[in-house]
Amino acid sequence: MREISLILTVLFTVSCSIEAVPFINKCKTDDSKCVKASSIAAIPIFADGLPEYGVKTLDPITFHKIDASSPSLKLILTDVTFKGLKNCQAKKSKIDKAKGKLLLKLLCSVDMDGSYEMNGKLLILPIEGKGPVHVKLRKAEVNVEVDVNFESAYWEIKQWKHSYELKDNSEVVFENLFNGNEVLASAARDVIANSGNEIITEVGPPVIKTVVDEVVTSIKDFFKAVPASELALD
């Protein structure tokens, strides 16, 4: 009897420690104002990483390789690090339980640093090079639509899609263009300096998708670790 009591006590303690999510302000899922306020408070905490819930650090976050090639350009990014996700602003955070949707609108300004190798045409500019790359993405409005099963004991993310719009001018810098040929590189740098958003529009989609996928996957892992009863009041 004593052993059974001890086992039950341990199980109860473990259960409480897993379910307790102190930074989540539980809301009714149809209370959009409350859901948005809860999201605003949770973003920086979530971005710092929550290893106890299986969520790795998202700010900074590094990817070993991203293929950002377009039909006219081979562009491979390696060891790219993104900083600033913890400062994303939740402009909209809504749960539509009847339709099984989680809708997010985030306004993010992010710095990216890494290495690149490219060859082909960027915009209409013949270009090549290999070296460091730096990007300042300012006020990118990202809309994410997530399909969620809200009916199970743990919310289950099934699939998601996203779109984005640039609300301010971005900066893109490729070092060592044309492998150090300064005559060719100088003209290319001038075009690139005045075409940050156009470059992001042309080669940015796979890069932004990689980051969004990582964020949503982290949310998915979080949902797997935390019961629905700890995420909402209904």
NORVEN-V704428 format. One record per run of one state. SS is the DSSP state (H for helix, E for strand, L for the rest). FROM is the first residue (numbers start at 0). LEN is the number of residues. If there is no record, write none. Layout:
# NORVEN-V704428
ss = [SS & SS]
from = [FROM & FROM]
len = [LEN & LEN]
This chain:
# NORVEN-V704428
ss = [L & H & L & E & L & H & L & E & H & L & E & L & E & L & E & L & E & L & H & L & E & L & E & L & E & L & E & L & E & L & E & H & L & H & L & H & L & H & L & H & L & E & L]
from = [0 & 1 & 19 & 26 & 27 & 31 & 47 & 49 & 50 & 53 & 54 & 55 & 60 & 67 & 69 & 70 & 72 & 83 & 84 & 87 & 88 & 96 & 100 & 122 & 124 & 149 & 155 & 166 & 170 & 174 & 176 & 177 & 180 & 181 & 193 & 195 & 203 & 204 & 225 & 227 & 230 & 231 & 232]
len = [1 & 18 & 7 & 1 & 4 & 16 & 2 & 1 & 3 & 1 & 1 & 5 & 7 & 2 & 1 & 2 & 11 & 1 & 3 & 1 & 8 & 4 & 22 & 2 & 25 & 6 & 11 & 4 & 4 & 2 & 1 & 3 & 1 & 12 & 2 & 8 & 1 & 21 & 2 & 3 & 1 & 1 & 2]
